[in-house]
């Protein structure tokens, strides 16, 4: 067929038509009429045209009057070159040249209309292919865009699941795994259904190929009846027909005798194989996504603003910070004479509760830091939310102890050498084993005036130096008498020292030590003739200003610096007075019992230090108040899915492959309009077309069925004929077409298929 803008094919080589500039389907005819025969060549052209028409009209035969505008073969020659002058069947007596000239122009003009008609038949398969794949891709894109987890490190440490979110080959989605598997599973199901729509688009190409092969009368390119059944089944997307074709060509003995497969059947089978391959790849992509998707724990972090910060920090109460020791008779706020008795009891009750870990407000916990083990004052941790992390400031106490028994000149005295005497320095000396019945701080024979004889087996004193030579005396006691001395001024608050040294002289029985441990040869203990062990240790304690991070119910990143003055340390030291009601300290006795069950004097001193720090902190903590957190974040625990990105990309490419395949096949189907109107041929390559042809053949008396265009399936309304399946001989069956009332007039009898 000629191009849309050219003159009829049989006139193209005429000189008068070669130089026509064509602008529209009718422009060649308009240009021809506008030209006047003003030259010899043009006159010759019209004479040639008239002579040719007259000669061909005179020699035409009735057989050659059958017009086929689609270019059928006659004697292996394509109509349109030498046979255009035949007489038209529909126009007797009229030159075929004149009819063809009009029909060629009509064909050229109707070609866009044919394409539009084809597009109208393609919209449903294209909608199913493109719509389903675009819906799947759009759903995946929306899930990723809306529910993707952006990794957030948070303020303090990597939250749960942060490592998984940073892996480049994976992404986290805040959705249940069933959501994703449902979407990807639908992709596999839809892909298995789209083979029929793709083959429906390919039917146009197959129809064009078969029509062209039929025009060329090439028997090898036309299918046999059995191959036609395979072809129609394959064009319908039948897996069984494809299996039969493969068996027919490759695996059975019949392939030796079977005729050569036509090109249209081969191409259709390859196309269906491609459809199944695409469905298999979609299934593989779906399986890959399923097996690589995991459900993991992830904590979404939200940084809290200043207004929503909790008060988990601890510091001295406003009462202690504002107290002047000079106004309180030289005592710190642990012995506050300026408050009511009830307020005093509340503070000391909290001290007791803290030491026994029964406070409802705070608790004490030992943690490691750069300055050693530190006793921290924390909020009551069971009441903290496990999903709230914060950084807060608090008070800390650190204590370090070491044994100094060899430098204290131990000896025994008294009846049966029951008592032990020691002399460590002019400020710390005394005896162990002899009870202090007077229980006063006046100079005695067994301990210094500024020392504290807790019990017969426990003596302590405070110093400003490690060598135990200068007693710590901020109150202004007389070091000789142990009584207040007006001549010794009160130490100012800003002169109080932070690191205070404490010396302990202890005695415990040999029955209180750890089993299977021999401490006799340990130089840190003095062993007299009696079954007791004596020792002297020096300790230093100091208050710290601490910042720590509470993350996921653990303490981390502890940063401690010494307090700028001795106000906090004095709270513990100032709570010791020269005279007491009980005369003993059950707390220190408990510490002694736990320290005694160690395997060496060094371990004894370390255990004492670890147990002594909470005792100091319990006294200080009873006088504390809350502080706002420095920083705070809230973790929202979630179950998210960890998706393998290459698996999603593979699935997306498979979806795009269907879109591309549908578009290409649609373009090929539309391009068939450039070689003629093959809509009826396409319809005949269906089960509907095959059955209609068979029924029409059975109902006609001639060998050829009527060549009428097939009606559209959607236009089928009234039907009169019936098809029966009747038994024959040898258990065979055959079809029989039974005409209805309207169809009975078409034939005199019933025709069998």
C-alpha positions as CSV (number, residue, x, y, z in Angstrom):
1,X,0.0,0.0,0.0
2,X,1.3,3.5,-0.8
3,X,2.1,6.1,1.7
4,X,-0.6,8.2,3.2
5,X,0.4,11.3,1.3
6,X,1.2,9.7,-2.1
7,X,-0.9,9.1,-5.3
8,X,-2.2,5.7,-6.1
9,X,0.5,3.1,-6.6
10,X,-0.1,2.4,-10.3
11,X,0.4,6.2,-11.0
12,X,3.6,6.7,-9.1
13,X,6.0,6.1,-12.0
14,X,4.2,8.4,-14.4
15,X,6.4,11.4,-15.1
16,X,3.6,13.9,-14.4
17,X,3.2,12.6,-10.8
18,X,6.9,12.4,-9.8
19,X,7.3,16.1,-9.1
20,X,4.0,16.6,-7.3
21,X,4.6,17.9,-3.8
22,X,2.1,16.2,-1.6
23,X,0.8,17.9,1.6
24,X,-2.4,16.0,2.5
25,X,-4.3,12.9,1.3
26,X,-6.2,14.9,-1.3
27,X,-3.4,17.2,-2.3
28,X,-2.0,15.0,-5.1
29,X,-5.5,15.0,-6.8
30,X,-6.0,18.8,-6.2
31,X,-2.5,19.5,-7.6
32,X,-3.2,17.4,-10.6
33,X,-6.4,19.3,-11.4
34,X,-4.8,22.6,-10.8
35,X,-2.1,21.8,-13.4
36,X,-3.1,22.6,-17.0
37,X,-1.7,20.6,-19.9
38,X,0.7,23.3,-21.1
39,X,3.5,21.0,-22.2
40,X,4.1,18.0,-24.4
41,X,5.0,15.8,-21.5
42,X,1.7,16.5,-19.8
43,X,-0.3,16.0,-22.9
44,X,1.5,12.7,-23.5
45,X,0.6,11.7,-20.0
46,X,-3.2,12.2,-20.5
47,X,-3.1,10.4,-23.9
48,X,-1.1,7.5,-22.3
49,X,-3.6,7.3,-19.4
50,X,-6.7,7.2,-21.8
51,X,-5.0,4.7,-24.1
52,X,-4.1,2.5,-21.2
53,X,-7.6,2.5,-19.8
54,X,-9.2,1.8,-23.2
55,X,-6.8,-1.1,-23.9
56,X,-7.1,-2.8,-20.5
57,X,-10.9,-2.4,-20.4
58,X,-11.1,-4.1,-23.8
59,X,-9.0,-7.1,-22.8
60,X,-10.3,-7.8,-19.3
61,X,-11.9,-11.2,-18.6
62,X,-14.8,-12.0,-16.2
63,X,-12.5,-14.0,-14.0
64,X,-10.2,-11.1,-13.5
65,X,-13.0,-8.8,-12.5
66,X,-12.8,-9.9,-8.8
67,X,-11.3,-7.0,-6.9
68,X,-9.1,-7.5,-3.9
69,X,-7.9,-4.3,-2.5
70,X,-5.7,-6.0,0.2
71,X,-3.3,-7.1,-2.5
72,X,-4.0,-10.8,-3.0
73,X,-1.9,-12.9,-5.3
74,X,-3.0,-13.9,-8.8
75,X,-0.6,-16.1,-10.5
76,X,2.1,-15.3,-7.9
77,X,1.8,-11.6,-8.9
78,X,0.7,-8.9,-6.6
79,X,-2.4,-7.0,-7.7
80,X,-1.7,-3.4,-8.4
81,X,1.0,-3.4,-11.1
82,X,-0.4,-4.8,-14.4
83,X,-3.8,-5.8,-13.3
84,X,-5.2,-2.5,-12.1
85,X,-7.1,-2.0,-15.3
86,X,-9.3,-5.1,-14.8
87,X,-13.1,-4.5,-14.7
88,X,-14.4,-4.1,-11.2
89,X,-16.9,-6.7,-10.0
90,X,-19.0,-4.2,-8.2
91,X,-19.0,-1.8,-11.1
92,X,-19.6,-3.6,-14.4
93,X,-18.4,-1.8,-17.4
94,X,-16.3,0.6,-15.5
95,X,-12.6,0.6,-15.8
96,X,-10.8,-0.9,-12.8
97,X,-8.3,1.9,-13.1
98,X,-10.9,4.4,-12.3
99,X,-12.3,2.4,-9.5
100,X,-8.9,1.7,-8.1
101,X,-7.9,5.4,-8.2
102,X,-10.8,6.2,-5.9
103,X,-10.3,3.2,-3.7
104,X,-6.6,3.9,-3.2
105,X,-7.4,7.4,-2.1
106,X,-10.1,6.1,0.2
107,X,-7.7,3.5,1.7
108,X,-5.1,6.2,2.3
109,X,-7.6,8.5,4.0
110,X,-9.1,5.7,6.2
111,X,-5.7,4.5,7.5
112,X,-5.8,6.8,10.6
113,X,-9.3,5.7,11.3
114,X,-8.2,2.0,11.2
115,X,-5.5,2.8,13.7
116,X,-8.0,4.5,16.0
117,X,-10.3,1.4,15.6
118,X,-7.4,-0.8,16.6
119,X,-6.6,1.4,19.6
120,X,-10.2,1.0,20.7
121,X,-9.7,-2.8,20.8
122,X,-6.4,-2.5,22.6
123,X,-7.5,-0.4,25.6
124,X,-8.7,-3.3,27.7
125,X,-5.5,-5.5,27.6
126,X,-3.4,-2.3,27.9
127,X,-5.4,-1.2,30.9
128,X,-5.0,-4.6,32.6
129,X,-1.3,-4.8,31.9
130,X,-0.3,-1.2,32.6
131,X,-2.9,-0.6,35.3
132,X,-2.0,-3.7,37.3
133,X,1.8,-3.1,37.1
134,X,1.5,0.6,37.7
135,X,-0.7,-0.1,40.7
136,X,1.8,-2.5,42.2
137,X,4.7,-0.1,41.6
138,X,2.7,2.8,43.0
139,X,1.8,0.8,46.1
140,X,5.4,-0.1,46.7
141,X,6.5,3.5,46.1
142,X,3.9,4.8,48.6
143,X,4.8,2.2,51.2
144,X,8.5,3.2,50.9
145,X,7.9,6.9,50.8
146,X,5.5,7.0,53.7
147,X,6.7,4.2,56.0
148,X,10.4,4.2,55.4
149,X,12.5,4.6,58.6
150,X,15.0,7.3,58.5
151,X,17.9,6.3,60.8
152,X,18.3,8.6,63.8
153,X,21.3,8.1,66.0
154,X,19.8,10.0,68.9
155,X,21.5,12.0,71.6
156,X,23.5,9.4,73.5
157,X,24.0,6.0,71.8
158,X,22.9,4.0,68.9
159,X,19.3,2.9,69.6
160,X,18.1,-0.6,68.9
161,X,18.0,-1.4,65.2
162,X,20.2,1.6,64.2
163,X,22.9,-0.7,62.8
164,X,20.4,-2.5,60.6
165,X,19.1,0.9,59.3
166,X,22.6,1.9,58.2
167,X,23.1,-1.1,56.0
168,X,23.3,0.0,52.4
169,X,21.6,-3.0,51.0
170,X,18.6,-2.9,53.2
171,X,15.9,-0.4,54.2
172,X,13.5,-0.4,57.1
173,X,9.8,0.0,56.7
174,X,7.4,0.7,59.6
175,X,4.8,-1.7,58.4
176,X,3.9,-5.3,59.2
177,X,5.6,-7.9,57.1
178,X,2.2,-9.1,55.9
179,X,1.6,-5.8,54.1
180,X,4.7,-6.1,51.9
181,X,4.2,-9.8,51.3
182,X,0.6,-9.2,50.3
183,X,1.7,-6.6,47.7
184,X,4.5,-8.7,46.3
185,X,2.4,-11.8,46.3
186,X,-0.2,-10.0,44.2
187,X,2.5,-9.2,41.7
188,X,3.1,-13.0,41.1
189,X,-0.6,-13.7,40.8
190,X,-1.2,-10.9,38.4
191,X,1.8,-11.8,36.3
192,X,0.4,-15.3,35.7
193,X,-2.8,-13.7,34.4
194,X,-1.2,-11.2,32.1
195,X,0.1,-13.8,29.6
196,X,-3.4,-14.0,28.0
197,X,-3.5,-10.2,27.5
198,X,0.0,-10.1,26.1
199,X,-0.8,-12.8,23.6
200,X,-4.0,-11.0,22.7
201,X,-1.8,-8.1,21.6
202,X,0.5,-10.4,19.7
203,X,-2.6,-11.8,17.8
204,X,-2.5,-8.7,15.6
205,X,1.0,-9.4,14.5
206,X,0.2,-13.1,14.0
207,X,-2.8,-12.2,11.9
208,X,-0.7,-9.9,9.7
209,X,2.0,-12.5,9.3
210,X,-0.5,-15.2,8.3
211,X,-2.3,-12.9,5.8
212,X,1.0,-12.0,4.1
213,X,2.1,-15.6,4.0
214,X,-1.3,-16.5,2.4
215,X,-0.9,-13.8,-0.2
216,X,2.5,-15.1,-1.2
217,X,1.1,-18.7,-1.5
218,X,4.1,-19.9,0.5
219,X,2.9,-23.2,1.9
220,X,5.8,-23.5,4.3
221,X,4.8,-20.3,6.0
222,X,1.1,-21.3,6.4
223,X,0.2,-23.6,9.3
224,X,-1.4,-27.0,8.8
225,X,-4.8,-27.6,10.4
226,X,-3.2,-29.1,13.5
227,X,-0.7,-26.3,13.7
228,X,-3.6,-23.9,13.4
229,X,-5.2,-25.5,16.4
230,X,-1.9,-25.1,18.3
231,X,-1.5,-21.5,17.1
232,X,-5.0,-20.5,18.3
233,X,-4.4,-22.2,21.6
234,X,-1.0,-20.5,22.0
235,X,-2.5,-17.1,21.1
236,X,-5.0,-17.7,23.9
237,X,-2.1,-18.2,26.4
238,X,-2.8,-22.0,26.8
239,X,0.1,-23.7,28.7
240,X,-1.2,-27.1,27.4
241,X,-1.0,-26.0,23.8
242,X,2.5,-24.7,24.3
243,X,3.4,-28.0,25.9
244,X,1.9,-29.9,22.9
245,X,3.8,-27.7,20.5
246,X,7.1,-28.4,22.2
247,X,6.4,-32.1,22.3
248,X,5.2,-31.9,18.7
249,X,8.5,-30.3,17.5
250,X,11.1,-31.8,19.9
251,X,10.3,-34.8,21.9
252,X,8.0,-37.1,19.9
253,X,8.6,-39.4,17.0
254,X,6.1,-37.5,15.0
255,X,8.5,-34.6,14.6
256,X,10.3,-36.7,11.9
257,X,7.2,-36.8,9.8
258,X,5.6,-33.5,10.9
259,X,5.8,-30.7,8.4
260,X,7.9,-27.6,9.0
261,X,6.4,-25.3,11.5
262,X,5.2,-22.0,10.1
263,X,6.9,-18.8,11.1
264,X,3.7,-17.5,12.7
265,X,3.4,-20.5,14.9
266,X,7.1,-20.4,15.9
267,X,6.9,-16.7,16.8
268,X,3.7,-17.2,18.8
269,X,5.2,-20.0,20.8
270,X,8.4,-18.0,21.5
271,X,6.2,-15.0,22.6
272,X,4.2,-17.2,25.0
273,X,7.5,-18.7,26.3
274,X,8.7,-15.1,26.9
275,X,5.5,-14.4,28.8
276,X,6.0,-17.5,31.0
277,X,9.7,-16.5,31.5
278,X,8.6,-13.0,32.6
279,X,6.1,-14.6,35.1
280,X,8.8,-16.9,36.4
281,X,11.1,-13.9,36.9
282,X,8.3,-12.2,38.8
283,X,7.9,-15.2,41.0
284,X,11.6,-15.3,41.6
285,X,11.6,-11.7,42.6
286,X,8.7,-12.2,44.9
287,X,10.4,-15.2,46.5
288,X,13.6,-13.2,46.9
289,X,11.7,-10.4,48.7
290,X,9.9,-12.9,50.9
291,X,13.0,-14.8,52.0
292,X,15.2,-11.8,52.6
293,X,12.6,-9.7,54.6
294,X,13.1,-9.8,58.3
295,X,11.2,-8.4,61.3
296,X,13.6,-6.5,63.6
297,X,13.3,-4.3,66.7
298,X,13.8,-0.6,66.1
299,X,13.6,2.3,68.4
300,X,12.4,5.6,66.9
301,X,14.0,8.5,68.8
302,X,12.3,11.8,69.6
303,X,14.3,14.5,71.2
304,X,12.3,16.1,74.0
305,X,12.1,19.9,74.3
306,X,13.1,21.9,77.3
307,X,9.5,22.1,78.6
308,X,9.1,18.3,78.7
309,X,12.3,17.5,80.5
310,X,12.0,15.3,83.6
311,X,13.9,16.0,86.9
312,X,16.1,13.0,87.3
313,X,19.2,14.9,88.5
314,X,20.1,15.4,92.1
315,X,21.8,18.2,94.1
316,X,21.9,19.7,97.5
317,X,18.7,21.1,98.7
318,X,18.2,24.9,98.8
319,X,18.2,24.6,102.6
320,X,21.7,23.2,102.6
321,X,23.0,25.6,100.0
322,X,21.7,28.7,101.9
323,X,22.8,27.5,105.4
324,X,25.6,29.3,107.0
325,X,27.5,27.2,109.5
326,X,28.2,30.2,111.7
327,X,24.4,30.5,112.2
328,X,24.0,26.8,113.0
329,X,26.6,26.6,115.8
330,X,29.3,25.4,113.4
331,X,27.3,22.3,112.3
332,X,26.5,21.5,108.7
333,X,22.9,21.0,107.4
334,X,23.0,17.3,108.5
335,X,22.6,18.7,112.0
336,X,20.3,21.6,111.3
337,X,19.2,23.4,114.5
338,X,17.3,26.0,112.5
339,X,14.4,23.8,111.3
340,X,11.5,22.2,113.1
341,X,11.8,18.7,114.7
342,X,9.5,17.2,112.1
343,X,11.5,18.5,109.2
344,X,14.6,17.2,110.9
345,X,13.0,13.8,111.2
346,X,12.0,13.8,107.6
347,X,15.6,14.4,106.5
348,X,17.0,11.7,108.7
349,X,14.3,9.2,107.8
350,X,15.3,9.7,104.2
351,X,19.0,9.0,105.1
352,X,18.0,5.7,106.7
353,X,15.7,4.7,103.8
354,X,18.5,5.5,101.3
355,X,21.0,3.4,103.1
356,X,18.7,0.4,103.2
357,X,17.5,1.1,99.6
358,X,13.9,1.6,100.6
359,X,13.5,5.2,99.6
360,X,10.7,6.1,97.3
361,X,12.5,9.1,95.8
362,X,16.1,8.1,95.3
363,X,18.6,5.3,95.3
364,X,22.4,4.8,95.5
365,X,24.3,2.9,92.9
366,X,28.0,2.2,92.6
367,X,29.5,2.9,89.2
368,X,32.9,2.9,87.7
369,X,34.5,6.2,86.4
370,X,37.8,7.7,85.6
371,X,38.4,8.6,89.3
372,X,37.5,5.2,90.6
373,X,34.3,3.6,91.9
374,X,31.7,6.3,92.6
375,X,28.5,6.1,94.7
376,X,25.9,8.0,92.7
377,X,22.7,9.4,93.9
378,X,20.0,8.5,91.3
379,X,16.2,8.8,91.1
380,X,14.3,5.6,92.0
381,X,15.1,3.7,88.8
382,X,12.2,1.2,89.0
383,X,9.9,4.3,88.5
384,X,11.8,5.5,85.4
385,X,10.3,4.8,82.0
386,X,12.5,2.2,80.1
387,X,12.0,4.3,76.9
388,X,13.1,7.7,78.3
389,X,16.9,8.3,78.1
390,X,18.5,11.4,79.6
391,X,21.7,13.0,80.7
392,X,21.6,14.4,84.2
393,X,23.8,15.8,86.9
394,X,24.1,14.5,90.4
395,X,26.3,14.1,93.5
396,X,29.0,11.4,93.7
397,X,31.2,10.2,96.5
398,X,34.4,8.3,95.9
399,X,36.5,6.6,98.6
400,X,40.0,5.0,98.4
401,X,41.5,3.0,101.2
402,X,44.7,1.2,101.8
403,X,46.2,-0.8,104.8
404,X,48.9,0.9,106.9
405,X,49.1,-1.6,109.7
406,X,52.9,-2.2,109.4
407,X,53.6,1.5,110.2
408,X,51.4,1.6,113.3
409,X,53.7,-0.2,115.8
410,X,51.2,-2.8,117.1
411,X,51.7,-4.5,120.4
412,X,49.7,-6.4,123.0
413,X,49.0,-5.6,126.6
414,X,46.5,-6.1,129.4
415,X,45.4,-9.4,131.0
416,X,46.4,-12.3,128.9
417,X,47.6,-9.9,126.2
418,X,43.9,-9.4,125.3
419,X,44.3,-5.8,124.2
420,X,46.3,-4.4,121.3
421,X,48.0,-1.0,121.3
422,X,49.0,1.0,118.2
423,X,50.6,4.3,117.4
424,X,50.4,5.5,113.8
425,X,51.0,9.2,114.3
426,X,50.6,11.9,117.0
427,X,47.1,12.3,115.8
428,X,46.0,8.7,115.6
429,X,46.8,6.1,118.3
430,X,45.0,4.0,120.8
431,X,44.1,0.5,121.8
432,X,41.7,-2.2,120.5
433,X,39.8,-4.6,122.7
434,X,39.2,-2.4,125.7
435,X,35.8,-0.9,126.1
436,X,35.4,2.8,126.5
437,X,32.9,2.9,129.3
438,X,33.0,6.7,129.7
439,X,32.3,7.2,126.0
440,X,33.5,10.7,126.0
441,X,36.1,12.6,123.9
442,X,38.2,13.9,126.8
443,X,41.8,12.8,126.6
444,X,42.0,9.2,127.6
445,X,44.4,6.4,127.6
446,X,43.1,4.6,124.5
447,X,42.3,7.2,121.8
448,X,43.0,10.8,120.9
449,X,40.7,13.6,121.9
450,X,39.4,14.3,118.4
451,X,39.0,10.6,117.6
452,X,35.8,8.6,117.8
453,X,35.7,5.4,119.7
454,X,32.7,3.7,118.1
455,X,33.2,0.4,120.0
456,X,35.9,-1.6,121.6
457,X,36.9,-2.9,118.2
458,X,36.5,0.2,116.1
459,X,38.2,3.6,116.3
460,X,38.3,6.4,113.7
461,X,39.5,9.9,113.2
462,X,39.5,12.6,110.4
463,X,42.6,14.3,109.0
464,X,43.6,16.8,106.4
465,X,46.6,14.8,105.2
466,X,47.5,11.3,104.2
467,X,50.1,10.9,107.0
468,X,47.4,11.4,109.7
469,X,49.3,14.2,111.4
470,X,46.8,17.1,111.1
471,X,43.3,16.4,112.5
472,X,40.5,17.9,110.5
473,X,38.9,20.4,112.9
474,X,36.5,22.8,111.1
475,X,34.3,23.2,114.2
476,X,37.1,24.6,116.4
477,X,37.4,21.8,119.0
478,X,40.4,21.9,121.4
479,X,42.7,19.1,120.2
480,X,43.8,18.5,123.8
481,X,40.5,18.4,125.6
482,X,38.1,17.7,122.8
483,X,35.8,20.5,124.0
484,X,34.8,23.6,122.1
485,X,37.4,26.3,122.4
486,X,36.5,30.0,121.8
487,X,40.1,30.7,121.0
488,X,40.0,28.4,118.0
489,X,37.9,30.1,115.3
490,X,35.3,28.3,113.2
491,X,36.6,27.4,109.8
492,X,34.9,29.5,107.1
493,X,32.6,27.7,104.6
494,X,34.8,28.6,101.7
495,X,37.8,27.1,103.5
496,X,36.3,23.7,104.0
497,X,38.3,20.9,102.3
498,X,36.8,18.5,99.8
499,X,39.1,15.5,100.2
500,X,39.1,14.4,103.8
501,X,41.2,11.5,105.1
502,X,39.8,9.0,107.6
503,X,41.8,6.5,109.6
504,X,40.1,3.3,110.9
505,X,41.5,0.9,113.5
506,X,39.6,-2.3,113.5
507,X,39.5,-5.7,115.2
508,X,37.6,-8.8,114.1
509,X,37.7,-12.4,115.3
510,X,39.4,-15.2,113.5
511,X,36.0,-16.9,113.2
512,X,34.7,-14.0,111.0
513,X,37.2,-14.5,108.1
514,X,36.6,-16.3,104.8
515,X,36.8,-20.1,104.8
516,X,40.0,-21.7,103.6
517,X,41.9,-18.4,103.8
518,X,44.9,-17.9,106.1
519,X,45.6,-14.2,107.0
520,X,48.4,-14.9,109.5
521,X,51.1,-14.1,107.1
522,X,49.4,-11.0,105.6
523,X,51.4,-8.0,106.8
524,X,48.2,-5.8,106.6
525,X,46.9,-7.6,109.7
526,X,48.4,-7.8,113.2
527,X,47.9,-11.3,114.8
528,X,48.6,-11.4,118.5
529,X,48.4,-14.5,120.8
530,X,44.7,-14.3,120.8
531,X,42.3,-15.4,117.9
532,X,41.7,-11.9,116.6
533,X,43.0,-9.8,113.8
534,X,43.8,-6.1,114.1
535,X,44.4,-3.7,111.3
536,X,44.6,0.0,110.5
537,X,43.5,1.5,107.1
538,X,43.6,5.0,105.8
539,X,40.9,6.2,103.5
540,X,40.2,9.4,101.7
541,X,36.7,10.4,100.5
542,X,35.7,13.4,98.4
543,X,32.5,14.7,96.9
544,X,32.1,14.9,93.1
545,X,29.9,16.7,90.7
546,X,28.9,14.1,88.2
547,X,27.2,14.0,84.8
548,X,25.9,10.7,83.6
549,X,23.8,9.2,80.8
550,X,20.9,7.0,81.5
551,X,20.3,5.0,78.3
552,X,18.2,1.8,78.0
553,X,18.2,1.3,81.8
554,X,22.0,1.5,82.0
555,X,24.4,4.2,83.2
556,X,27.1,5.2,80.8
557,X,29.4,8.1,80.0
558,X,30.1,9.0,83.6
559,X,32.1,12.3,83.9
560,X,33.1,13.3,87.4
561,X,35.0,16.3,88.7
562,X,35.8,17.2,92.3
563,X,33.4,19.6,94.0
564,X,34.7,23.2,94.1
565,X,34.6,23.3,98.0
566,X,34.1,21.0,101.0
567,X,30.4,21.9,101.7
568,X,29.2,18.4,100.6
569,X,32.0,16.5,102.3
570,X,31.4,18.4,105.5
571,X,27.9,17.1,105.7
572,X,29.2,13.6,106.5
573,X,32.1,14.8,108.7
574,X,30.0,17.3,110.6
575,X,27.4,14.6,111.5
576,X,30.0,13.0,113.9
577,X,29.7,14.5,117.4
578,X,31.7,13.7,120.4
579,X,28.9,12.2,122.5
580,X,26.2,9.8,121.2
581,X,23.2,8.1,122.8
582,X,23.8,4.6,121.5
583,X,27.6,4.7,121.6
584,X,28.0,2.2,118.7
585,X,27.5,2.2,115.0
586,X,25.8,-0.8,113.5
587,X,26.5,0.5,110.0
588,X,30.3,0.4,110.5
589,X,30.1,-2.9,112.3
590,X,28.3,-4.3,109.2
591,X,31.0,-2.9,106.9
592,X,33.6,-4.5,109.1
593,X,32.0,-7.9,108.9
594,X,31.8,-7.8,105.1
595,X,35.3,-6.6,104.7
596,X,36.6,-9.3,107.0
597,X,35.6,-12.0,104.5
598,X,38.2,-11.1,102.0
599,X,41.3,-13.0,101.1
600,X,43.9,-10.2,101.8
601,X,44.3,-6.9,103.6
602,X,44.3,-5.1,100.2
603,X,40.9,-6.6,99.4
604,X,39.8,-5.8,102.9
605,X,40.6,-2.1,102.3
606,X,39.0,-2.0,98.9
607,X,35.8,-3.6,100.2
608,X,35.7,-1.1,103.0
609,X,36.0,1.8,100.5
610,X,33.2,0.4,98.4
611,X,30.9,0.0,101.4
612,X,31.9,3.3,103.0
613,X,30.9,5.5,100.0
614,X,27.2,4.5,100.1
615,X,27.1,5.3,103.9
616,X,28.4,8.8,103.2
617,X,26.0,9.2,100.2
618,X,23.0,8.1,102.3
619,X,23.6,11.0,104.7
620,X,24.1,13.5,101.8
621,X,21.2,12.1,99.8
622,X,18.8,12.7,102.6
623,X,19.5,16.4,102.2
624,X,19.2,16.5,98.4
625,X,16.6,17.7,95.9
626,X,15.8,17.0,92.3
627,X,17.4,18.7,89.3
628,X,16.1,19.0,85.7
629,X,17.7,16.8,83.1
630,X,20.3,18.3,80.8
631,X,19.1,16.5,77.7
632,X,16.4,13.9,77.2
633,X,15.0,11.7,74.4
634,X,12.1,9.3,74.2
635,X,12.5,6.0,72.3
636,X,9.4,4.5,70.7
637,X,10.0,0.8,70.3
638,X,8.7,-0.6,67.0
639,X,8.7,-3.8,65.1
640,X,9.8,-2.9,61.6
641,X,10.7,-5.0,58.5
642,X,14.2,-5.1,57.1
643,X,13.8,-5.3,53.3
644,X,16.5,-6.3,50.8
645,X,16.8,-3.4,48.3
646,X,18.1,-5.5,45.4
647,X,15.0,-7.8,45.8
648,X,12.7,-4.8,45.5
649,X,14.6,-3.4,42.5
650,X,14.4,-6.8,40.8
651,X,10.6,-6.9,41.4
652,X,10.2,-3.3,40.1
653,X,12.2,-4.2,37.0
654,X,9.9,-7.2,36.4
655,X,6.9,-4.9,36.6
656,X,8.4,-2.4,34.3
657,X,9.2,-5.3,31.9
658,X,5.4,-6.0,31.6
659,X,4.7,-2.3,30.9
660,X,7.4,-2.2,28.2
661,X,6.2,-5.5,26.7
662,X,2.6,-4.3,26.6
663,X,3.6,-1.0,25.0
664,X,5.8,-2.6,22.3
665,X,3.1,-5.2,21.4
666,X,0.5,-2.4,21.3
667,X,2.7,-0.4,18.9
668,X,3.2,-3.5,16.7
669,X,-0.6,-4.1,16.7
670,X,-1.3,-0.5,15.6
671,X,1.4,-0.7,12.9
672,X,-0.5,-3.5,11.2
673,X,-2.9,-0.8,9.9
674,X,-0.1,0.3,7.6
675,X,-0.5,-2.9,5.6
676,X,-4.3,-3.1,5.6
677,X,-7.2,-3.6,7.8
678,X,-6.5,-6.9,9.6
679,X,-9.2,-6.6,12.3
680,X,-11.3,-9.4,10.8
681,X,-8.2,-11.6,10.3
682,X,-7.3,-11.0,14.0
683,X,-10.8,-12.0,15.0
684,X,-10.6,-15.2,13.0
685,X,-7.4,-16.3,14.9
686,X,-9.5,-16.9,18.0
687,X,-11.8,-19.7,19.2
688,X,-14.7,-17.5,18.3
689,X,-13.5,-17.1,14.7
690,X,-12.6,-20.7,14.3
691,X,-16.0,-21.9,15.5
692,X,-17.8,-19.5,13.4
693,X,-15.8,-20.6,10.4
694,X,-16.5,-24.3,11.1
695,X,-20.2,-23.7,11.7
696,X,-20.5,-21.6,8.5
697,X,-18.7,-24.3,6.6
698,X,-21.0,-26.9,7.9
699,X,-24.1,-24.9,7.0
700,X,-23.1,-24.2,3.4
701,X,-23.4,-26.6,0.6
702,X,-20.3,-25.2,-1.2
703,X,-16.7,-26.1,-0.3
704,X,-15.9,-22.5,0.6
705,X,-17.7,-20.7,3.4
706,X,-19.2,-17.3,2.8
707,X,-16.6,-14.5,3.0
708,X,-18.5,-12.2,5.2
709,X,-16.9,-10.1,7.9
710,X,-17.3,-11.6,11.4
711,X,-19.5,-9.8,13.8
712,X,-18.0,-8.6,17.0
713,X,-18.5,-11.0,20.0
714,X,-20.1,-8.2,22.0
715,X,-22.6,-7.7,19.2
716,X,-23.9,-11.3,19.4
717,X,-27.5,-11.2,20.5
718,X,-29.9,-13.7,18.8
719,X,-28.5,-17.2,18.1
720,X,-30.5,-19.9,16.4
721,X,-28.1,-22.7,15.5
722,X,-27.1,-25.4,18.0
723,X,-24.0,-27.7,18.1
724,X,-24.4,-31.2,19.2
725,X,-21.8,-33.9,20.1
726,X,-23.1,-37.2,18.8
727,X,-21.7,-40.7,19.1
728,X,-20.5,-42.4,15.9
729,X,-19.0,-45.7,15.2
730,X,-16.2,-47.3,17.2
731,X,-16.9,-45.1,20.2
732,X,-16.1,-42.0,18.2
733,X,-18.0,-38.7,18.5
734,X,-18.6,-35.9,16.0
735,X,-20.0,-32.5,16.0
736,X,-23.3,-31.7,14.3
737,X,-24.7,-28.3,13.6
738,X,-28.4,-28.1,14.0
739,X,-29.9,-25.0,12.4
740,X,-32.5,-23.1,14.2
741,X,-35.7,-21.6,12.8
742,X,-33.9,-18.8,11.0
743,X,-30.9,-21.0,10.1
744,X,-33.0,-23.8,8.7
745,X,-33.5,-21.9,5.4
746,X,-29.8,-21.8,4.8
747,X,-29.5,-25.5,4.1
748,X,-31.7,-28.4,3.3
749,X,-30.2,-30.8,5.9
750,X,-28.0,-31.0,8.9
751,X,-24.3,-30.7,8.3
752,X,-21.8,-32.5,10.4
753,X,-18.4,-31.2,11.4
